[in-house]
Amino acid sequence: MDLKVEVPDVEQKSIEATLEESFQRAIRNQPQIQNIVVASEQGLVIAFKARSAGSEQQLAALAPVLGDAGEAVFNALSLAPLGEIMLTGTEGTAYFARLKSAPAYLLVGAKGQVNVGLLRLVASEIETRAGNILLQILQ
Protein backbone atom coordinates (compact mmCIF):
# COMPACT_ATOMS: atom_id res chain seq x y z
CA MET A 1 0.00 0.00 0.00
CA ASP A 2 1.51 3.29 -1.14
CA LEU A 3 0.75 6.38 0.82
CA LYS A 4 0.75 9.62 -1.09
CA VAL A 5 0.67 13.03 0.41
CA GLU A 6 -0.15 16.01 -1.72
CA VAL A 7 0.83 19.43 -0.52
CA PRO A 8 -0.92 22.32 -2.18
CA ASP A 9 1.27 25.06 -3.59
CA VAL A 10 1.60 27.83 -1.05
CA GLU A 11 1.95 31.24 -2.58
CA GLN A 12 4.98 33.04 -1.24
CA LYS A 13 4.46 36.55 0.08
CA SER A 14 6.12 39.38 -1.72
CA ILE A 15 9.05 41.19 -0.16
CA GLU A 16 6.90 44.26 0.39
CA ALA A 17 4.11 42.28 2.05
CA THR A 18 6.50 40.44 4.36
CA LEU A 19 8.22 43.63 5.52
CA GLU A 20 4.95 45.54 5.84
CA GLU A 21 3.47 42.76 7.95
CA SER A 22 6.53 42.71 10.21
CA PHE A 23 6.53 46.49 10.60
CA GLN A 24 2.79 46.67 11.26
CA ARG A 25 3.07 43.99 13.90
CA ALA A 26 5.96 45.78 15.63
CA ILE A 27 4.16 49.13 15.68
CA ARG A 28 0.90 47.56 16.82
CA ASN A 29 2.60 45.65 19.66
CA GLN A 30 4.75 48.59 20.79
CA PRO A 31 2.83 51.88 20.46
CA GLN A 32 5.94 53.88 21.39
CA ILE A 33 7.65 52.88 18.12
CA GLN A 34 7.50 55.79 15.70
CA ASN A 35 9.89 54.78 12.91
CA ILE A 36 11.33 51.60 11.46
CA VAL A 37 13.82 51.86 8.62
CA VAL A 38 15.73 49.14 6.83
CA ALA A 39 18.52 50.64 4.76
CA SER A 40 21.32 49.25 2.65
CA GLU A 41 24.92 49.76 3.71
CA GLN A 42 25.01 52.65 1.20
CA GLY A 43 22.07 54.39 2.88
CA LEU A 44 19.35 53.54 0.37
CA VAL A 45 15.91 52.90 1.83
CA ILE A 46 14.84 49.28 1.40
CA ALA A 47 11.71 49.52 3.53
CA PHE A 48 10.25 51.85 6.13
CA LYS A 49 7.25 52.43 8.33
CA ALA A 50 6.64 55.68 10.12
CA ARG A 51 3.75 57.04 12.13
CA SER A 52 4.43 60.41 10.48
CA ALA A 53 5.86 60.34 6.97
CA GLY A 54 8.87 62.25 5.79
CA SER A 55 11.79 61.19 7.97
CA GLU A 56 12.61 57.82 6.40
CA GLN A 57 15.08 59.14 3.79
CA GLN A 58 16.95 61.17 6.38
CA LEU A 59 17.09 58.23 8.80
CA ALA A 60 18.27 55.87 6.07
CA ALA A 61 21.03 58.28 5.07
CA LEU A 62 22.19 58.56 8.68
CA ALA A 63 22.24 54.78 9.29
CA PRO A 64 25.61 54.12 7.57
CA VAL A 65 27.12 57.21 9.22
CA LEU A 66 26.00 55.98 12.63
CA GLY A 67 27.36 52.51 11.87
CA ASP A 68 30.72 53.88 10.71
CA ALA A 69 31.04 56.08 13.81
CA GLY A 70 30.25 53.12 16.07
CA GLU A 71 32.75 50.92 14.21
CA ALA A 72 35.43 53.61 14.64
CA VAL A 73 34.84 53.71 18.40
CA PHE A 74 34.92 49.91 18.65
CA ASN A 75 38.11 49.73 16.58
CA ALA A 76 39.78 52.36 18.77
CA LEU A 77 38.88 50.29 21.84
CA SER A 78 40.07 47.05 20.19
CA LEU A 79 36.66 45.43 20.66
CA ALA A 80 34.88 42.90 18.46
CA PRO A 81 32.95 44.18 15.43
CA LEU A 82 30.02 46.43 16.25
CA GLY A 83 26.62 44.75 16.35
CA GLU A 84 24.25 47.37 17.73
CA ILE A 85 23.98 50.91 19.05
CA MET A 86 21.40 52.21 21.50
CA LEU A 87 20.85 55.97 21.67
CA THR A 88 18.71 57.25 24.51
CA GLY A 89 17.51 60.76 25.23
CA THR A 90 14.88 62.57 27.22
CA GLU A 91 12.31 62.25 24.40
CA GLY A 92 12.91 58.66 23.35
CA THR A 93 15.23 55.90 22.20
CA ALA A 94 16.77 54.82 18.90
CA TYR A 95 18.01 51.30 18.34
CA PHE A 96 20.42 50.67 15.47
CA ALA A 97 21.63 47.24 14.41
CA ARG A 98 23.62 45.82 11.53
CA LEU A 99 21.63 42.82 10.33
CA LYS A 100 23.36 39.47 10.57
CA SER A 101 21.43 37.92 7.70
CA ALA A 102 21.91 40.66 5.08
CA PRO A 103 24.18 43.62 4.32
CA ALA A 104 21.72 46.15 5.73
CA TYR A 105 20.90 48.24 8.77
CA LEU A 106 17.76 48.32 10.88
CA LEU A 107 16.87 51.47 12.77
CA VAL A 108 13.94 51.56 15.22
CA GLY A 109 12.94 54.83 16.82
CA ALA A 110 10.62 54.97 19.83
CA LYS A 111 9.16 57.98 21.59
CA GLY A 112 8.73 58.23 25.34
CA GLN A 113 9.61 55.59 27.92
CA VAL A 114 10.50 52.28 26.32
CA ASN A 115 12.10 49.08 27.46
CA VAL A 116 15.27 48.81 25.35
CA GLY A 117 15.10 45.03 25.57
CA LEU A 118 11.77 45.17 23.77
CA LEU A 119 13.34 47.18 20.95
CA ARG A 120 15.94 44.43 20.59
CA LEU A 121 13.18 41.83 20.44
CA VAL A 122 11.31 43.83 17.81
CA ALA A 123 14.46 44.15 15.72
CA SER A 124 15.23 40.47 16.10
CA GLU A 125 11.72 39.51 15.04
CA ILE A 126 11.89 41.73 11.98
CA GLU A 127 15.23 40.24 10.98
CA THR A 128 14.01 36.69 11.55
CA ARG A 129 10.90 37.21 9.46
CA ALA A 130 12.52 39.22 6.68
CA GLY A 131 16.20 38.27 6.74
CA ASN A 132 16.11 35.71 3.93
CA ILE A 133 14.06 38.03 1.74
CA LEU A 134 16.46 40.91 2.33
CA LEU A 135 19.40 38.69 1.48
CA GLN A 136 17.76 37.75 -1.82
CA ILE A 137 17.16 41.33 -2.92
CA LEU A 138 20.57 42.61 -1.81
CA GLN A 139 22.61 39.98 -3.64
N, C-alpha and C positions, 0 to 999 in steps of 0.2 A: 504494500500500500504506500503510494507516494503522497506525501503531504506537500501542498503548494501554498505558498503565502504570496498574495499580491499586495503590493504597497502602492497606493495611489500616488501619482506625482504631486509633490508639494511645491507650490509656487514659491520661489524665493522672493523675499522682500527686496525692494530696491535699496540702494545705499541711502537715499534721501529719507525713505520711510523708516529705515532702521535707526538712523541718527535722530530723526524727529521724535520717534517713539521714546528713545532713551532720554532725550532732552526733556520732553513733556513729563515723563515719569519723575525725573529728578526735580523739576520745578514744582510739580504737584506735591511731591513728598516733602520738600523742603521749601516752604514759602519765602524764606529769606533769600534764596538764590535769585539773583537778578540777571546774571549773564553767564552763558556758557559758550565758549569759543574753542573750536578745534582749528588749528592753523598748521600749515606746513612749516618746515624748518626755515623756509625763506620768507615766512610771514604772510602767505596767501591764505585767505579764509577758505576752509574746506566746508565747515558747517558752523552754524551759530543759532542761538536762541536767546532772546533778550526780552525782558518785560517791557522795556522802552527801546525802540529801534534807534539805530544811528551810531552806536558805539562799537559795533563789532569790527569794523575795518581798523579803527584805531587800536583796539585791544589785540587784534591779530598782528598788527605791525609791531606792537610792543613785545609780543611773546618771545621772538628770537632775541631781542635786546635783553630782556629779563633773563633768559636762559644763558646768554653769553656772559652777562655780569655775574650770575651765580657760579658758572663754571670757572670764571677768573678767580673768584674768592676761594672756591674749593681747591683750585690748582695752587694758589698761593699758600694755602694751609696744608698742602700735600695730603688731601683727603681723596676718597674714592670719587668716581664720577658723580656729578650732581643728578639727583633723581627728582627732587621736588623743592618748591619754595613756598613758604607761607608768609603772606604779608598781612599784618593786622593793624588796624587803626581804630580811631574812636567811632567811625561811621560804619565799619564793616571789615570784611576779611576777603582776601583774594588767595586762591590756591592755584598754583602753577605746577604742572608736572610734564615731564618729557615722557611720552608714551613708550612703553616697552615693546609693544607689538607693531609699531609703525613709526616712520620718521616724522613725527608730528608732535605738537604741543597741545595740551588741554589746559584751559584757563577757566576757572569757576569763580565768579564774584558773588558775594553774599552781603546783604545789607543788614545792619543791626547785630544783635548777639547771635552767635552761631557756634555750634560745637565743631571745632576744626576736624575732629575725627569723622564726623558725618560728611564733611566735604571730601575727605579722602575716600570714604565709602562710595559716595556719589561718583567721583572720578573713576574709581576702580570698576564700578558697575558699567559706566559708559564705555570704558576701554574693553571690558570683557564682552559686552554686547556688540561693539562696533569695531573691535581691533582687527579682525580678519578682513572686514570690508575695507577699512582704511588702508590696510596693507596692499590689497588688490588695486586700489585706485592710485596709490602713490608709487607703485613699481613701474 
